[in-house]
Amino acid sequence: YYNYRQTENDIMMGYTFLVRSCWGANYNHEIKHLMLTHIYQWVNTVYFTVGANNLRSRKAMERIGGVLL
């Protein structure tokens, strides 16, 4: 988490690094689920940081309900 903005009640989240052997498994989904469950106790909005050309991460974000802005 980073860039918490109290007045907007939001925060940024991103850059979860997993070893290649964990890619394609359920690890990323579970990690993000735990992080979101935790942070939504304190904020209303979470913005994911995903590289514009990182299609793998964009697809993973979308699979857990993230929306590209």
VOBA-255803 format. One record per atom (N, C-alpha, C): chain; atom name; y, x, z. Coordinates in steps of 0.2 Angstrom, whole numbers. Example, Ala and Ser with C-alpha at 12.3 -4.5 7.8 and 13.67 -1.06 7.14 Angstrom:
+-------+------+-------+-------+-------+
! kette ! atom !    c2 !    c1 !    c3 !
+-------+------+-------+-------+-------+
!     A !    N !   -28 !    66 !    39 !
!     A !   CA !   -22 !    62 !    39 !
!     A !    C !   -16 !    66 !    39 !
!     A !    N !   -11 !    64 !    35 !
!     A !   CA !    -5 !    68 !    36 !
!     A !    C !     0 !    64 !    39 !
+-------+------+-------+-------+-------+
//
This chain:
+-------+------+-------+-------+-------+
! kette ! atom !    c2 !    c1 !    c3 !
+-------+------+-------+-------+-------+
!     A !    N !    -6 !     4 !     0 !
!     A !   CA !     0 !     0 !     0 !
!     A !    C !     6 !     4 !     0 !
!     A !    N !    11 !     2 !    -3 !
!     A !   CA !    18 !     6 !    -3 !
!     A !    C !    23 !     1 !    -5 !
!     A !    N !    29 !     3 !    -4 !
!     A !   CA !    35 !     0 !    -6 !
!     A !    C !    36 !    -7 !    -3 !
!     A !    N !    35 !    -8 !     3 !
!     A !   CA !    35 !   -14 !     7 !
!     A !    C !    43 !   -17 !     7 !
!     A !    N !    44 !   -23 !     4 !
!     A !   CA !    51 !   -25 !     5 !
!     A !    C !    51 !   -32 !     9 !
!     A !    N !    53 !   -31 !    15 !
!     A !   CA !    53 !   -36 !    20 !
!     A !    C !    57 !   -42 !    17 !
!     A !    N !    63 !   -41 !    14 !
!     A !   CA !    67 !   -47 !    12 !
!     A !    C !    63 !   -51 !     7 !
!     A !    N !    59 !   -48 !     3 !
!     A !   CA !    56 !   -52 !    -3 !
!     A !    C !    49 !   -54 !     0 !
!     A !    N !    47 !   -51 !     5 !
!     A !   CA !    40 !   -52 !     8 !
!     A !    C !    34 !   -50 !     3 !
!     A !    N !    35 !   -44 !     0 !
!     A !   CA !    30 !   -42 !    -4 !
!     A !    C !    29 !   -34 !    -4 !
!     A !    N !    24 !   -32 !    -7 !
!     A !   CA !    22 !   -25 !    -6 !
!     A !    C !    18 !   -23 !   -13 !
!     A !    N !    18 !   -17 !   -14 !
!     A !   CA !    14 !   -14 !   -20 !
!     A !    C !     7 !   -11 !   -18 !
!     A !    N !     3 !   -12 !   -22 !
!     A !   CA !    -4 !    -9 !   -21 !
!     A !    C !    -7 !    -6 !   -27 !
!     A !    N !   -10 !     0 !   -27 !
!     A !   CA !   -13 !     3 !   -33 !
!     A !    C !   -16 !     9 !   -31 !
!     A !    N !   -18 !    12 !   -37 !
!     A !   CA !   -21 !    19 !   -37 !
!     A !    C !   -27 !    20 !   -32 !
!     A !    N !   -32 !    16 !   -33 !
!     A !   CA !   -38 !    17 !   -29 !
!     A !    C !   -43 !    21 !   -34 !
!     A !    N !   -45 !    27 !   -31 !
!     A !   CA !   -49 !    32 !   -35 !
!     A !    C !   -56 !    31 !   -32 !
!     A !    N !   -60 !    30 !   -37 !
!     A !   CA !   -68 !    30 !   -36 !
!     A !    C !   -71 !    36 !   -40 !
!     A !    N !   -76 !    39 !   -37 !
!     A !   CA !   -80 !    44 !   -41 !
!     A !    C !   -83 !    40 !   -47 !
!     A !    N !   -84 !    43 !   -52 !
!     A !   CA !   -87 !    40 !   -58 !
!     A !    C !   -94 !    36 !   -57 !
!     A !    N !   -98 !    39 !   -53 !
!     A !   CA !  -104 !    36 !   -51 !
!     A !    C !  -103 !    29 !   -48 !
!     A !    N !   -97 !    27 !   -46 !
!     A !   CA !   -96 !    21 !   -43 !
!     A !    C !   -93 !    16 !   -48 !
!     A !    N !   -91 !    18 !   -54 !
!     A !   CA !   -88 !    14 !   -59 !
!     A !    C !   -93 !     9 !   -61 !
!     A !    N !   -90 !     3 !   -62 !
!     A !   CA !   -95 !    -2 !   -65 !
!     A !    C !   -99 !    -6 !   -60 !
!     A !    N !   -99 !    -3 !   -54 !
!     A !   CA !  -102 !    -7 !   -48 !
!     A !    C !   -97 !   -12 !   -45 !
!     A !    N !   -99 !   -14 !   -39 !
!     A !   CA !   -95 !   -19 !   -36 !
!     A !    C !   -90 !   -16 !   -31 !
!     A !    N !   -90 !    -9 !   -31 !
!     A !   CA !   -86 !    -6 !   -26 !
!     A !    C !   -78 !    -7 !   -26 !
!     A !    N !   -76 !    -7 !   -32 !
!     A !   CA !   -68 !    -8 !   -33 !
!     A !    C !   -67 !   -15 !   -31 !
!     A !    N !   -71 !   -20 !   -33 !
!     A !   CA !   -69 !   -27 !   -31 !
!     A !    C !   -69 !   -28 !   -24 !
!     A !    N !   -74 !   -25 !   -20 !
!     A !   CA !   -75 !   -26 !   -13 !
!     A !    C !   -69 !   -22 !   -10 !
!     A !    N !   -67 !   -16 !   -12 !
!     A !   CA !   -61 !   -13 !    -9 !
!     A !    C !   -55 !   -17 !    -9 !
!     A !    N !   -54 !   -19 !   -16 !
!     A !   CA !   -48 !   -23 !   -17 !
!     A !    C !   -48 !   -30 !   -13 !
!     A !    N !   -54 !   -33 !   -12 !
!     A !   CA !   -54 !   -39 !    -8 !
!     A !    C !   -53 !   -38 !    -1 !
!     A !    N !   -55 !   -33 !     2 !
!     A !   CA !   -54 !   -31 !     9 !
!     A !    C !   -46 !   -29 !    10 !
!     A !    N !   -43 !   -26 !     5 !
!     A !   CA !   -36 !   -24 !     6 !
!     A !    C !   -32 !   -30 !     5 !
!     A !    N !   -34 !   -34 !     1 !
!     A !   CA !   -29 !   -40 !     0 !
!     A !    C !   -30 !   -45 !     6 !
!     A !    N !   -36 !   -46 !     8 !
!     A !   CA !   -37 !   -50 !    14 !
!     A !    C !   -33 !   -48 !    20 !
!     A !    N !   -33 !   -41 !    21 !
!     A !   CA !   -29 !   -38 !    26 !
!     A !    C !   -22 !   -39 !    25 !
!     A !    N !   -19 !   -37 !    19 !
!     A !   CA !   -12 !   -37 !    18 !
!     A !    C !    -9 !   -44 !    18 !
!     A !    N !   -13 !   -49 !    16 !
!     A !   CA !   -10 !   -56 !    15 !
!     A !    C !    -9 !   -59 !    22 !
!     A !    N !   -11 !   -56 !    27 !
!     A !   CA !    -9 !   -58 !    34 !
!     A !    C !    -1 !   -57 !    35 !
!     A !    N !     2 !   -52 !    31 !
!     A !   CA !     9 !   -51 !    33 !
!     A !    C !    14 !   -52 !    27 !
!     A !    N !    11 !   -52 !    21 !
!     A !   CA !    16 !   -53 !    15 !
!     A !    C !    13 !   -59 !    11 !
!     A !    N !    17 !   -62 !     7 !
!     A !   CA !    16 !   -67 !     2 !
!     A !    C !    14 !   -65 !    -5 !
!     A !    N !    16 !   -59 !    -7 !
!     A !   CA !    15 !   -57 !   -14 !
!     A !    C !    13 !   -49 !   -14 !
!     A !    N !     8 !   -48 !   -18 !
!     A !   CA !     6 !   -41 !   -19 !
!     A !    C !     6 !   -40 !   -26 !
!     A !    N !     9 !   -34 !   -28 !
!     A !   CA !    10 !   -32 !   -35 !
!     A !    C !     5 !   -26 !   -36 !
!     A !    N !     1 !   -26 !   -40 !
!     A !   CA !    -3 !   -20 !   -42 !
!     A !    C !     0 !   -16 !   -47 !
!     A !    N !    -1 !    -9 !   -45 !
!     A !   CA !     1 !    -4 !   -50 !
!     A !    C !    -4 !    -2 !   -54 !
!     A !    N !    -4 !    -3 !   -61 !
!     A !   CA !    -9 !    -1 !   -65 !
!     A !    C !    -5 !     3 !   -71 !
!     A !    N !    -8 !     8 !   -73 !
!     A !   CA !    -5 !    12 !   -79 !
!     A !    C !    -5 !     7 !   -85 !
!     A !    N !     0 !     7 !   -89 !
!     A !   CA !     1 !     3 !   -95 !
!     A !    C !    -5 !     4 !  -100 !
!     A !    N !    -8 !    10 !  -101 !
!     A !   CA !   -13 !    12 !  -105 !
!     A !    C !   -20 !    12 !  -102 !
!     A !    N !   -20 !    11 !   -96 !
!     A !   CA !   -27 !    11 !   -92 !
!     A !    C !   -30 !     4 !   -93 !
!     A !    N !   -33 !     3 !   -98 !
!     A !   CA !   -37 !    -3 !  -100 !
!     A !    C !   -42 !    -5 !   -95 !
!     A !    N !   -46 !     0 !   -93 !
!     A !   CA !   -51 !    -1 !   -88 !
!     A !    C !   -49 !    -4 !   -81 !
!     A !    N !   -43 !    -1 !   -79 !
!     A !   CA !   -40 !    -3 !   -73 !
!     A !    C !   -37 !   -10 !   -74 !
!     A !    N !   -34 !   -11 !   -79 !
!     A !   CA !   -31 !   -18 !   -81 !
!     A !    C !   -36 !   -23 !   -81 !
!     A !    N !   -42 !   -22 !   -84 !
!     A !   CA !   -47 !   -27 !   -84 !
!     A !    C !   -50 !   -28 !   -77 !
!     A !    N !   -51 !   -23 !   -73 !
!     A !   CA !   -53 !   -23 !   -66 !
!     A !    C !   -48 !   -28 !   -62 !
!     A !    N !   -42 !   -27 !   -63 !
!     A !   CA !   -37 !   -30 !   -59 !
!     A !    C !   -37 !   -38 !   -61 !
!     A !    N !   -38 !   -39 !   -68 !
!     A !   CA !   -38 !   -46 !   -70 !
!     A !    C !   -44 !   -49 !   -67 !
!     A !    N !   -50 !   -46 !   -67 !
!     A !   CA !   -56 !   -49 !   -64 !
!     A !    C !   -56 !   -51 !   -57 !
!     A !    N !   -51 !   -48 !   -53 !
!     A !   CA !   -50 !   -50 !   -46 !
!     A !    C !   -44 !   -55 !   -46 !
!     A !    N !   -41 !   -57 !   -51 !
!     A !   CA !   -36 !   -62 !   -51 !
!     A !    C !   -29 !   -60 !   -52 !
!     A !    N !   -28 !   -53 !   -53 !
!     A !   CA !   -22 !   -51 !   -55 !
!     A !    C !   -19 !   -53 !   -62 !
!     A !    N !   -13 !   -54 !   -62 !
!     A !   CA !   -10 !   -56 !   -68 !
!     A !    C !    -5 !   -51 !   -71 !
!     A !    N !    -5 !   -49 !   -77 !
!     A !   CA !    -1 !   -44 !   -80 !
!     A !    C !     6 !   -47 !   -81 !
!     A !    N !    11 !   -43 !   -79 !
!     A !   CA !    18 !   -46 !   -79 !
!     A !    C !    21 !   -42 !   -85 !
+-------+------+-------+-------+-------+
//
